[in-house]
Amino acid sequence: MWEKLIHFVKNQPSKVLGIDIGTGAIKIACISSIQGHPKITQVHVCDLPSDSFQNDHFMDIDFLADLLRRELETAGISAKHAVTAVSGRMIFTRQVSFPVMKQEELQEAVRWDIEKYVPYPPESYYYDFAVLSERPEKTELEVFLVAAPQTMVDGISDILRKAGLTTLAIDIEPLAIYRTMESGENSLLVDIGAEVSHITVFQNGRPILARTIPVSGRRFTEDVMRSLKVTAREAENIKKGSFTNVQPQVSQLVIGLVSEIHRTVEYFQVQKKQISLEKLFLSGGGSRLSNLKEQLEKELDMPVLLHDPFKAIEVDNSFDLQYIRSIAPQMAVAVGLAMRGGEL
């Protein structure tokens, strides 16, 4: 997507990196095409300092570029073509309607109307759009708009360039994750990150609504630390095991997450009247909280699946399966990005 930045690559490289620079870590997945058969051949995760990303901006691009370059060398990853993504509160998405028209005319119509929808100063953002479907009456087109500040998009482009990589595309995280989802046509995606979480509604395989909410893995950790007076590392271990002693505090955060999910669904129902939701996918590092899946199923009365992106594509048999399982929740964006680069 992203006008002026994304190019359709006719001759795909044999190796493509998916690079997810999050607020808490950099996640890297490499897909190699071996005799035309794609598989994940390398993965790598490295933690980031807590102050690397603030107010939806990278604080030190040179530092992050140097760190990415060194981590690629340490992991023995030699591929140079990458797909990355932008995320956060500043990403704007909206579904709008236009009269049926030719693609060239639609491009002009969006260009002239975009300022009606995007809450940023003119010329301060990049945008793109995709036609979701024609309505049955053939008089309107449903169009999905995406916009992000130029500083954010340019920043992540600079990080990859200074790390010695060639950017094939810049995507948005919900679309990347969807590529790794099985039977997610009518579903909710809840991606719990270090600082914020993202809720996306998919209908008929299309992203209809995307929201950013202030529930995060770090908030879970901080509550456990305060309740038990333990270190961050100890709190992380407690989160993945038994958190009986902090059940009230954690339950309050789960209730907040459930409230945001209900609010998202209700907003969609007001706009569209009808909605079909068959299941909820939990993704992101924060989804590893013990018993979170069971609590959400109870509160939402809906099947909840812990998303494993490695089921979407073959994984090289050289990997330690226990390690792959341990990092799976936080690798969905990186894997989905690498899959886009290979046109999968």
TORKOL-4160 file (C-alpha; in steps of 0.2 Angstrom, whole numbers, padded with zeros to 4 digits, m for minus):
344
<pt num="1" X="0000" Y="0000" Z="0000"/>
<pt num="2" X="0007" Y="0017" Z="0004"/>
<pt num="3" X="0007" Y="0029" Z="m0010"/>
<pt num="4" X="0024" Y="0033" Z="m0017"/>
<pt num="5" X="0033" Y="0021" Z="m0006"/>
<pt num="6" X="0027" Y="0003" Z="m0011"/>
<pt num="7" X="0032" Y="m0004" Z="m0027"/>
<pt num="8" X="0026" Y="m0020" Z="m0035"/>
<pt num="9" X="0041" Y="m0031" Z="m0037"/>
<pt num="10" X="0040" Y="m0043" Z="m0052"/>
<pt num="11" X="0056" Y="m0052" Z="m0049"/>
<pt num="12" X="0054" Y="m0058" Z="m0031"/>
<pt num="13" X="0071" Y="m0061" Z="m0022"/>
<pt num="14" X="0073" Y="m0079" Z="m0016"/>
<pt num="15" X="0074" Y="m0073" Z="0003"/>
<pt num="16" X="0062" Y="m0060" Z="0010"/>
<pt num="17" X="0063" Y="m0053" Z="0028"/>
<pt num="18" X="0048" Y="m0048" Z="0038"/>
<pt num="19" X="0054" Y="m0036" Z="0051"/>
<pt num="20" X="0042" Y="m0030" Z="0065"/>
<pt num="21" X="0049" Y="m0016" Z="0075"/>
<pt num="22" X="0038" Y="m0015" Z="0090"/>
<pt num="23" X="0038" Y="m0005" Z="0106"/>
<pt num="24" X="0046" Y="m0019" Z="0116"/>
<pt num="25" X="0056" Y="m0029" Z="0103"/>
<pt num="26" X="0062" Y="m0032" Z="0085"/>
<pt num="27" X="0055" Y="m0048" Z="0078"/>
<pt num="28" X="0062" Y="m0055" Z="0062"/>
<pt num="29" X="0056" Y="m0069" Z="0051"/>
<pt num="30" X="0065" Y="m0075" Z="0035"/>
<pt num="31" X="0056" Y="m0084" Z="0021"/>
<pt num="32" X="0066" Y="m0093" Z="0008"/>
<pt num="33" X="0060" Y="m0100" Z="m0008"/>
<pt num="34" X="0069" Y="m0116" Z="m0011"/>
<pt num="35" X="0065" Y="m0123" Z="m0029"/>
<pt num="36" X="0049" Y="m0113" Z="m0028"/>
<pt num="37" X="0043" Y="m0119" Z="m0011"/>
<pt num="38" X="0043" Y="m0106" Z="0003"/>
<pt num="39" X="0047" Y="m0110" Z="0020"/>
<pt num="40" X="0053" Y="m0101" Z="0036"/>
<pt num="41" X="0072" Y="m0103" Z="0038"/>
<pt num="42" X="0077" Y="m0091" Z="0051"/>
<pt num="43" X="0069" Y="m0081" Z="0065"/>
<pt num="44" X="0076" Y="m0069" Z="0078"/>
<pt num="45" X="0069" Y="m0059" Z="0092"/>
<pt num="46" X="0079" Y="m0045" Z="0102"/>
<pt num="47" X="0072" Y="m0034" Z="0116"/>
<pt num="48" X="0072" Y="m0015" Z="0114"/>
<pt num="49" X="0075" Y="m0002" Z="0128"/>
<pt num="50" X="0059" Y="0004" Z="0135"/>
<pt num="51" X="0062" Y="0022" Z="0129"/>
<pt num="52" X="0065" Y="0017" Z="0110"/>
<pt num="53" X="0048" Y="0021" Z="0105"/>
<pt num="54" X="0038" Y="0036" Z="0113"/>
<pt num="55" X="0022" Y="0045" Z="0108"/>
<pt num="56" X="0021" Y="0034" Z="0092"/>
<pt num="57" X="0039" Y="0040" Z="0086"/>
<pt num="58" X="0056" Y="0032" Z="0086"/>
<pt num="59" X="0067" Y="0041" Z="0098"/>
<pt num="60" X="0084" Y="0037" Z="0090"/>
<pt num="61" X="0083" Y="0030" Z="0072"/>
<pt num="62" X="0102" Y="0028" Z="0071"/>
<pt num="63" X="0103" Y="0018" Z="0086"/>
<pt num="64" X="0089" Y="0006" Z="0080"/>
<pt num="65" X="0097" Y="0005" Z="0063"/>
<pt num="66" X="0113" Y="0000" Z="0071"/>
<pt num="67" X="0105" Y="m0012" Z="0083"/>
<pt num="68" X="0095" Y="m0020" Z="0068"/>
<pt num="69" X="0111" Y="m0022" Z="0058"/>
<pt num="70" X="0120" Y="m0030" Z="0072"/>
<pt num="71" X="0106" Y="m0042" Z="0077"/>
<pt num="72" X="0105" Y="m0048" Z="0059"/>
<pt num="73" X="0124" Y="m0051" Z="0059"/>
<pt num="74" X="0123" Y="m0060" Z="0075"/>
<pt num="75" X="0108" Y="m0071" Z="0069"/>
<pt num="76" X="0118" Y="m0075" Z="0053"/>
<pt num="77" X="0104" Y="m0068" Z="0042"/>
<pt num="78" X="0111" Y="m0062" Z="0026"/>
<pt num="79" X="0094" Y="m0058" Z="0016"/>
<pt num="80" X="0093" Y="m0040" Z="0011"/>
<pt num="81" X="0075" Y="m0038" Z="0005"/>
<pt num="82" X="0063" Y="m0034" Z="0018"/>
<pt num="83" X="0044" Y="m0030" Z="0021"/>
<pt num="84" X="0040" Y="m0020" Z="0037"/>
<pt num="85" X="0025" Y="m0012" Z="0045"/>
<pt num="86" X="0019" Y="0004" Z="0054"/>
<pt num="87" X="0007" Y="0003" Z="0069"/>
<pt num="88" X="0001" Y="0013" Z="0084"/>
<pt num="89" X="m0012" Y="0026" Z="0089"/>
<pt num="90" X="m0007" Y="0037" Z="0074"/>
<pt num="91" X="m0012" Y="0024" Z="0061"/>
<pt num="92" X="m0029" Y="0030" Z="0054"/>
<pt num="93" X="m0041" Y="0017" Z="0045"/>
<pt num="94" X="m0058" Y="0020" Z="0039"/>
<pt num="95" X="m0071" Y="0012" Z="0028"/>
<pt num="96" X="m0080" Y="0025" Z="0016"/>
<pt num="97" X="m0091" Y="0024" Z="0001"/>
<pt num="98" X="m0089" Y="0031" Z="m0016"/>
<pt num="99" X="m0100" Y="0030" Z="m0032"/>
<pt num="100" X="m0095" Y="0017" Z="m0044"/>
<pt num="101" X="m0081" Y="0023" Z="m0055"/>
<pt num="102" X="m0066" Y="0018" Z="m0065"/>
<pt num="103" X="m0050" Y="0015" Z="m0055"/>
<pt num="104" X="m0041" Y="0031" Z="m0062"/>
<pt num="105" X="m0057" Y="0041" Z="m0057"/>
<pt num="106" X="m0057" Y="0033" Z="m0040"/>
<pt num="107" X="m0039" Y="0038" Z="m0037"/>
<pt num="108" X="m0043" Y="0056" Z="m0041"/>
<pt num="109" X="m0059" Y="0056" Z="m0030"/>
<pt num="110" X="m0049" Y="0049" Z="m0015"/>
<pt num="111" X="m0035" Y="0062" Z="m0017"/>
<pt num="112" X="m0048" Y="0076" Z="m0017"/>
<pt num="113" X="m0059" Y="0069" Z="m0003"/>
<pt num="114" X="m0045" Y="0062" Z="0009"/>
<pt num="115" X="m0044" Y="0078" Z="0019"/>
<pt num="116" X="m0062" Y="0075" Z="0025"/>
<pt num="117" X="m0058" Y="0059" Z="0033"/>
<pt num="118" X="m0040" Y="0060" Z="0039"/>
<pt num="119" X="m0037" Y="0070" Z="0055"/>
<pt num="120" X="m0020" Y="0076" Z="0051"/>
<pt num="121" X="m0014" Y="0092" Z="0043"/>
<pt num="122" X="m0013" Y="0091" Z="0023"/>
<pt num="123" X="0004" Y="0085" Z="0016"/>
<pt num="124" X="0009" Y="0078" Z="0033"/>
<pt num="125" X="0004" Y="0060" Z="0030"/>
<pt num="126" X="0005" Y="0046" Z="0017"/>
<pt num="127" X="m0011" Y="0037" Z="0012"/>
<pt num="128" X="m0017" Y="0022" Z="0002"/>
<pt num="129" X="m0034" Y="0013" Z="m0001"/>
<pt num="130" X="m0041" Y="m0003" Z="m0007"/>
<pt num="131" X="m0058" Y="m0007" Z="m0014"/>
<pt num="132" X="m0067" Y="m0019" Z="m0003"/>
<pt num="133" X="m0082" Y="m0023" Z="m0013"/>
<pt num="134" X="m0096" Y="m0017" Z="m0024"/>
<pt num="135" X="m0112" Y="m0016" Z="m0016"/>
<pt num="136" X="m0126" Y="m0027" Z="m0023"/>
<pt num="137" X="m0135" Y="m0012" Z="m0030"/>
<pt num="138" X="m0120" Y="m0007" Z="m0040"/>
<pt num="139" X="m0121" Y="0011" Z="m0036"/>
<pt num="140" X="m0107" Y="0012" Z="m0023"/>
<pt num="141" X="m0089" Y="0006" Z="m0019"/>
<pt num="142" X="m0084" Y="0001" Z="m0002"/>
<pt num="143" X="m0066" Y="0008" Z="0000"/>
<pt num="144" X="m0054" Y="0005" Z="0015"/>
<pt num="145" X="m0043" Y="0020" Z="0018"/>
<pt num="146" X="m0026" Y="0019" Z="0028"/>
<pt num="147" X="m0016" Y="0034" Z="0032"/>
<pt num="148" X="0000" Y="0037" Z="0043"/>
<pt num="149" X="0011" Y="0052" Z="0047"/>
<pt num="150" X="0025" Y="0054" Z="0035"/>
<pt num="151" X="0037" Y="0055" Z="0050"/>
<pt num="152" X="0032" Y="0038" Z="0056"/>
<pt num="153" X="0033" Y="0030" Z="0038"/>
<pt num="154" X="0050" Y="0039" Z="0034"/>
<pt num="155" X="0057" Y="0034" Z="0051"/>
<pt num="156" X="0055" Y="0015" Z="0049"/>
<pt num="157" X="0061" Y="0017" Z="0030"/>
<pt num="158" X="0077" Y="0025" Z="0036"/>
<pt num="159" X="0080" Y="0012" Z="0050"/>
<pt num="160" X="0079" Y="m0002" Z="0036"/>
<pt num="161" X="0090" Y="0008" Z="0024"/>
<pt num="162" X="0103" Y="0012" Z="0037"/>
<pt num="163" X="0104" Y="m0006" Z="0042"/>
<pt num="164" X="0108" Y="m0010" Z="0024"/>
<pt num="165" X="0091" Y="m0017" Z="0019"/>
<pt num="166" X="0080" Y="m0014" Z="0003"/>
<pt num="167" X="0062" Y="m0011" Z="0008"/>
<pt num="168" X="0050" Y="m0020" Z="m0003"/>
<pt num="169" X="0034" Y="m0014" Z="0005"/>
<pt num="170" X="0027" Y="m0005" Z="0021"/>
<pt num="171" X="0011" Y="m0013" Z="0027"/>
<pt num="172" X="0000" Y="m0011" Z="0042"/>
<pt num="173" X="0000" Y="m0024" Z="0056"/>
<pt num="174" X="m0018" Y="m0031" Z="0055"/>
<pt num="175" X="m0016" Y="m0035" Z="0037"/>
<pt num="176" X="0000" Y="m0044" Z="0040"/>
<pt num="177" X="m0007" Y="m0055" Z="0054"/>
<pt num="178" X="m0022" Y="m0059" Z="0043"/>
<pt num="179" X="m0011" Y="m0068" Z="0031"/>
<pt num="180" X="m0006" Y="m0080" Z="0045"/>
<pt num="181" X="m0024" Y="m0083" Z="0051"/>
<pt num="182" X="m0034" Y="m0099" Z="0046"/>
<pt num="183" X="m0052" Y="m0097" Z="0044"/>
<pt num="184" X="m0052" Y="m0079" Z="0050"/>
<pt num="185" X="m0065" Y="m0073" Z="0037"/>
<pt num="186" X="m0077" Y="m0067" Z="0050"/>
<pt num="187" X="m0067" Y="m0064" Z="0066"/>
<pt num="188" X="m0060" Y="m0053" Z="0079"/>
<pt num="189" X="m0041" Y="m0051" Z="0080"/>
<pt num="190" X="m0035" Y="m0044" Z="0097"/>
<pt num="191" X="m0016" Y="m0041" Z="0096"/>
<pt num="192" X="m0009" Y="m0037" Z="0113"/>
<pt num="193" X="0008" Y="m0028" Z="0111"/>
<pt num="194" X="0020" Y="m0021" Z="0124"/>
<pt num="195" X="0012" Y="m0003" Z="0125"/>
<pt num="196" X="m0005" Y="m0004" Z="0116"/>
<pt num="197" X="m0016" Y="m0017" Z="0109"/>
<pt num="198" X="m0025" Y="m0018" Z="0092"/>
<pt num="199" X="m0043" Y="m0024" Z="0089"/>
<pt num="200" X="m0048" Y="m0028" Z="0071"/>
<pt num="201" X="m0064" Y="m0034" Z="0064"/>
<pt num="202" X="m0064" Y="m0045" Z="0048"/>
<pt num="203" X="m0079" Y="m0048" Z="0038"/>
<pt num="204" X="m0078" Y="m0059" Z="0023"/>
<pt num="205" X="m0059" Y="m0059" Z="0024"/>
<pt num="206" X="m0059" Y="m0040" Z="0024"/>
<pt num="207" X="m0053" Y="m0028" Z="0038"/>
<pt num="208" X="m0069" Y="m0018" Z="0041"/>
<pt num="209" X="m0064" Y="m0009" Z="0057"/>
<pt num="210" X="m0047" Y="m0007" Z="0067"/>
<pt num="211" X="m0045" Y="0001" Z="0084"/>
<pt num="212" X="m0030" Y="0004" Z="0095"/>
<pt num="213" X="m0034" Y="0003" Z="0114"/>
<pt num="214" X="m0023" Y="0007" Z="0130"/>
<pt num="215" X="m0023" Y="m0011" Z="0136"/>
<pt num="216" X="m0005" Y="m0019" Z="0135"/>
<pt num="217" X="0007" Y="m0032" Z="0140"/>
<pt num="218" X="0017" Y="m0020" Z="0150"/>
<pt num="219" X="0002" Y="m0015" Z="0160"/>
<pt num="220" X="m0001" Y="m0033" Z="0165"/>
<pt num="221" X="0017" Y="m0034" Z="0170"/>
<pt num="222" X="0017" Y="m0018" Z="0180"/>
<pt num="223" X="0001" Y="m0023" Z="0190"/>
<pt num="224" X="0009" Y="m0040" Z="0195"/>
<pt num="225" X="0025" Y="m0031" Z="0200"/>
<pt num="226" X="0015" Y="m0019" Z="0211"/>
<pt num="227" X="0004" Y="m0032" Z="0219"/>
<pt num="228" X="0018" Y="m0044" Z="0223"/>
<pt num="229" X="0033" Y="m0032" Z="0224"/>
<pt num="230" X="0043" Y="m0042" Z="0212"/>
<pt num="231" X="0055" Y="m0038" Z="0198"/>
<pt num="232" X="0049" Y="m0036" Z="0180"/>
<pt num="233" X="0057" Y="m0053" Z="0175"/>
<pt num="234" X="0049" Y="m0062" Z="0190"/>
<pt num="235" X="0032" Y="m0054" Z="0185"/>
<pt num="236" X="0034" Y="m0060" Z="0167"/>
<pt num="237" X="0036" Y="m0078" Z="0174"/>
<pt num="238" X="0021" Y="m0076" Z="0185"/>
<pt num="239" X="0011" Y="m0070" Z="0171"/>
<pt num="240" X="0015" Y="m0086" Z="0161"/>
<pt num="241" X="0012" Y="m0097" Z="0175"/>
<pt num="242" X="0000" Y="m0095" Z="0190"/>
<pt num="243" X="m0006" Y="m0078" Z="0195"/>
<pt num="244" X="m0018" Y="m0083" Z="0209"/>
<pt num="245" X="m0011" Y="m0070" Z="0221"/>
<pt num="246" X="m0014" Y="m0056" Z="0209"/>
<pt num="247" X="m0030" Y="m0062" Z="0202"/>
<pt num="248" X="m0041" Y="m0047" Z="0206"/>
<pt num="249" X="m0028" Y="m0035" Z="0198"/>
<pt num="250" X="m0027" Y="m0045" Z="0182"/>
<pt num="251" X="m0045" Y="m0048" Z="0181"/>
<pt num="252" X="m0048" Y="m0029" Z="0181"/>
<pt num="253" X="m0037" Y="m0028" Z="0166"/>
<pt num="254" X="m0046" Y="m0042" Z="0157"/>
<pt num="255" X="m0063" Y="m0034" Z="0161"/>
<pt num="256" X="m0055" Y="m0018" Z="0153"/>
<pt num="257" X="m0050" Y="m0028" Z="0138"/>
<pt num="258" X="m0068" Y="m0036" Z="0137"/>
<pt num="259" X="m0076" Y="m0019" Z="0138"/>
<pt num="260" X="m0065" Y="m0013" Z="0123"/>
<pt num="261" X="m0070" Y="m0028" Z="0113"/>
<pt num="262" X="m0089" Y="m0025" Z="0116"/>
<pt num="263" X="m0087" Y="m0007" Z="0112"/>
<pt num="264" X="m0079" Y="m0011" Z="0096"/>
<pt num="265" X="m0093" Y="m0023" Z="0091"/>
<pt num="266" X="m0106" Y="m0011" Z="0096"/>
<pt num="267" X="m0099" Y="0003" Z="0086"/>
<pt num="268" X="m0098" Y="m0008" Z="0071"/>
<pt num="269" X="m0116" Y="m0014" Z="0073"/>
<pt num="270" X="m0122" Y="0004" Z="0074"/>
<pt num="271" X="m0113" Y="0008" Z="0058"/>
<pt num="272" X="m0117" Y="m0008" Z="0048"/>
<pt num="273" X="m0132" Y="m0016" Z="0058"/>
<pt num="274" X="m0127" Y="m0034" Z="0054"/>
<pt num="275" X="m0111" Y="m0042" Z="0060"/>
<pt num="276" X="m0105" Y="m0060" Z="0059"/>
<pt num="277" X="m0092" Y="m0065" Z="0072"/>
<pt num="278" X="m0087" Y="m0083" Z="0073"/>
<pt num="279" X="m0071" Y="m0083" Z="0084"/>
<pt num="280" X="m0058" Y="m0072" Z="0092"/>
<pt num="281" X="m0039" Y="m0073" Z="0088"/>
<pt num="282" X="m0027" Y="m0069" Z="0102"/>
<pt num="283" X="m0010" Y="m0063" Z="0096"/>
<pt num="284" X="0005" Y="m0053" Z="0102"/>
<pt num="285" X="0017" Y="m0056" Z="0116"/>
<pt num="286" X="0004" Y="m0051" Z="0129"/>
<pt num="287" X="m0008" Y="m0065" Z="0124"/>
<pt num="288" X="0003" Y="m0077" Z="0133"/>
<pt num="289" X="m0004" Y="m0072" Z="0150"/>
<pt num="290" X="m0010" Y="m0088" Z="0159"/>
<pt num="291" X="m0029" Y="m0091" Z="0158"/>
<pt num="292" X="m0032" Y="m0076" Z="0147"/>
<pt num="293" X="m0040" Y="m0087" Z="0133"/>
<pt num="294" X="m0051" Y="m0095" Z="0146"/>
<pt num="295" X="m0057" Y="m0079" Z="0154"/>
<pt num="296" X="m0061" Y="m0071" Z="0137"/>
<pt num="297" X="m0071" Y="m0086" Z="0131"/>
<pt num="298" X="m0081" Y="m0085" Z="0147"/>
<pt num="299" X="m0084" Y="m0066" Z="0146"/>
<pt num="300" X="m0087" Y="m0065" Z="0128"/>
<pt num="301" X="m0096" Y="m0082" Z="0125"/>
<pt num="302" X="m0086" Y="m0085" Z="0109"/>
<pt num="303" X="m0072" Y="m0097" Z="0104"/>
<pt num="304" X="m0055" Y="m0089" Z="0107"/>
<pt num="305" X="m0040" Y="m0096" Z="0098"/>
<pt num="306" X="m0022" Y="m0093" Z="0103"/>
<pt num="307" X="m0015" Y="m0088" Z="0086"/>
<pt num="308" X="0000" Y="m0098" Z="0080"/>
<pt num="309" X="0007" Y="m0090" Z="0064"/>
<pt num="310" X="0019" Y="m0104" Z="0060"/>
<pt num="311" X="0004" Y="m0115" Z="0055"/>
<pt num="312" X="0002" Y="m0104" Z="0040"/>
<pt num="313" X="0018" Y="m0109" Z="0032"/>
<pt num="314" X="0031" Y="m0123" Z="0033"/>
<pt num="315" X="0045" Y="m0121" Z="0046"/>
<pt num="316" X="0062" Y="m0128" Z="0042"/>
<pt num="317" X="0065" Y="m0144" Z="0052"/>
<pt num="318" X="0081" Y="m0137" Z="0059"/>
<pt num="319" X="0071" Y="m0127" Z="0072"/>
<pt num="320" X="0069" Y="m0132" Z="0090"/>
<pt num="321" X="0050" Y="m0134" Z="0091"/>
<pt num="322" X="0050" Y="m0129" Z="0110"/>
<pt num="323" X="0058" Y="m0112" Z="0105"/>
<pt num="324" X="0046" Y="m0110" Z="0090"/>
<pt num="325" X="0031" Y="m0112" Z="0101"/>
<pt num="326" X="0038" Y="m0100" Z="0114"/>
<pt num="327" X="0040" Y="m0086" Z="0102"/>
<pt num="328" X="0025" Y="m0090" Z="0091"/>
<pt num="329" X="0012" Y="m0077" Z="0099"/>
<pt num="330" X="0024" Y="m0062" Z="0095"/>
<pt num="331" X="0029" Y="m0067" Z="0078"/>
<pt num="332" X="0013" Y="m0066" Z="0068"/>
<pt num="333" X="0017" Y="m0048" Z="0061"/>
<pt num="334" X="0034" Y="m0053" Z="0056"/>
<pt num="335" X="0029" Y="m0069" Z="0048"/>
<pt num="336" X="0014" Y="m0061" Z="0039"/>
<pt num="337" X="0026" Y="m0047" Z="0032"/>
<pt num="338" X="0038" Y="m0060" Z="0025"/>
<pt num="339" X="0023" Y="m0069" Z="0017"/>
<pt num="340" X="0018" Y="m0053" Z="0008"/>
<pt num="341" X="0036" Y="m0050" Z="0001"/>
<pt num="342" X="0035" Y="m0067" Z="m0007"/>
<pt num="343" X="0017" Y="m0064" Z="m0014"/>
<pt num="344" X="0010" Y="m0078" Z="m0004"/>
